[in-house]
Amino acid sequence: MGVGGGDVGVGRAGVLQALGSRVDMFVRGQRLLQSFDEELATQLAQDMHHHGTRIHFGSNVAGLHREDGRLRLSGSGDCEEESFD
């Protein structure tokens, strides 16, 4: 699980996915890499999705807490429904 769609978050997600982890990215905005070319960012998101990364756009993560042995996100958007081992 990663929070953020900037260059550090995207890089970390790519490494973790390449190492075999299930990766979910929670991005506040509507695309990755806001300061980069829009076409490049869109293609990158498509490529990451193709390789198994789940990207949740429009997610405003407010916190992370443990519940019944799992990590649970709190906030708005897709993060309301997500929990992780």
C-alpha positions as a Markdown table, in Angstrom:
| # | Residue | x | y | z |
|---|---|---|---|---|
| 1 | Met | 0.0 | 0.0 | 0.0 |
| 2 | Gly | 1.3 | 3.4 | -0.9 |
| 3 | Val | -0.1 | 6.9 | -0.4 |
| 4 | Gly | 0.7 | 9.5 | -3.0 |
| 5 | Gly | 1.2 | 9.8 | -6.7 |
| 6 | Gly | 4.3 | 11.8 | -6.8 |
| 7 | Asp | 7.7 | 10.7 | -8.1 |
| 8 | Val | 8.7 | 9.0 | -4.8 |
| 9 | Gly | 5.4 | 7.2 | -4.4 |
| 10 | Val | 5.4 | 6.0 | -8.0 |
| 11 | Gly | 9.0 | 4.8 | -7.8 |
| 12 | Arg | 8.5 | 3.0 | -4.5 |
| 13 | Ala | 5.3 | 1.3 | -6.0 |
| 14 | Gly | 7.2 | 0.2 | -9.0 |
| 15 | Val | 10.0 | -1.4 | -7.0 |
| 16 | Leu | 7.6 | -3.2 | -4.6 |
| 17 | Gln | 5.5 | -4.5 | -7.5 |
| 18 | Ala | 8.6 | -5.8 | -9.3 |
| 19 | Leu | 9.6 | -7.6 | -6.1 |
| 20 | Gly | 6.3 | -9.4 | -6.1 |
| 21 | Ser | 4.2 | -7.4 | -3.7 |
| 22 | Arg | 0.5 | -6.6 | -4.1 |
| 23 | Val | 0.5 | -2.8 | -4.5 |
| 24 | Asp | -2.4 | -0.4 | -4.0 |
| 25 | Met | -1.7 | 3.3 | -4.5 |
| 26 | Phe | -4.0 | 5.9 | -3.0 |
| 27 | Val | -3.7 | 9.2 | -4.9 |
| 28 | Arg | -5.5 | 12.3 | -3.8 |
| 29 | Gly | -5.7 | 13.8 | -7.3 |
| 30 | Gln | -7.0 | 12.4 | -10.6 |
| 31 | Arg | -3.6 | 11.4 | -12.1 |
| 32 | Leu | -0.1 | 10.5 | -11.2 |
| 33 | Leu | 2.9 | 12.9 | -11.3 |
| 34 | Gln | 1.0 | 16.2 | -11.4 |
| 35 | Ser | 4.1 | 18.2 | -12.5 |
| 36 | Phe | 4.9 | 15.8 | -15.4 |
| 37 | Asp | 3.4 | 15.8 | -18.9 |
| 38 | Glu | -0.2 | 14.5 | -18.7 |
| 39 | Glu | 0.2 | 12.0 | -21.6 |
| 40 | Leu | 3.3 | 10.5 | -19.9 |
| 41 | Ala | 1.5 | 10.3 | -16.6 |
| 42 | Thr | -1.6 | 8.6 | -18.2 |
| 43 | Gln | 0.6 | 6.1 | -20.0 |
| 44 | Leu | 2.5 | 5.3 | -16.8 |
| 45 | Ala | -0.7 | 4.7 | -14.9 |
| 46 | Gln | -1.9 | 2.3 | -17.6 |
| 47 | Asp | 1.4 | 0.5 | -17.6 |
| 48 | Met | 1.4 | 0.2 | -13.8 |
| 49 | His | -2.2 | -1.1 | -13.9 |
| 50 | His | -1.3 | -3.6 | -16.6 |
| 51 | His | 1.5 | -5.0 | -14.3 |
| 52 | Gly | -0.9 | -5.4 | -11.4 |
| 53 | Thr | -0.7 | -2.1 | -9.4 |
| 54 | Arg | -4.1 | -1.0 | -8.2 |
| 55 | Ile | -4.4 | 2.8 | -8.4 |
| 56 | His | -7.2 | 4.5 | -6.4 |
| 57 | Phe | -7.5 | 8.1 | -7.7 |
| 58 | Gly | -9.5 | 10.7 | -5.7 |
| 59 | Ser | -8.6 | 9.1 | -2.3 |
| 60 | Asn | -7.9 | 11.4 | 0.6 |
| 61 | Val | -6.2 | 9.2 | 3.3 |
| 62 | Ala | -6.7 | 10.7 | 6.8 |
| 63 | Gly | -5.2 | 7.9 | 8.8 |
| 64 | Leu | -4.1 | 4.3 | 9.2 |
| 65 | His | -5.1 | 2.0 | 12.2 |
| 66 | Arg | -5.1 | -1.6 | 13.1 |
| 67 | Glu | -8.4 | -3.4 | 13.3 |
| 68 | Asp | -8.8 | -7.2 | 13.9 |
| 69 | Gly | -5.2 | -7.8 | 13.0 |
| 70 | Arg | -5.4 | -5.9 | 9.7 |
| 71 | Leu | -4.4 | -2.4 | 8.7 |
| 72 | Arg | -7.4 | -0.2 | 7.8 |
| 73 | Leu | -7.3 | 3.2 | 6.0 |
| 74 | Ser | -9.6 | 6.0 | 7.0 |
| 75 | Gly | -10.5 | 8.9 | 4.9 |
| 76 | Ser | -12.6 | 9.5 | 1.8 |
| 77 | Gly | -12.8 | 8.0 | -1.7 |
| 78 | Asp | -11.7 | 4.4 | -2.3 |
| 79 | Cys | -9.7 | 4.3 | 1.0 |
| 80 | Glu | -12.9 | 4.0 | 3.0 |
| 81 | Glu | -13.3 | 0.3 | 2.0 |
| 82 | Glu | -9.7 | -0.9 | 2.1 |
| 83 | Ser | -7.9 | -3.0 | 4.7 |
| 84 | Phe | -4.6 | -4.9 | 4.4 |
| 85 | Asp | -2.7 | -7.8 | 6.0 |
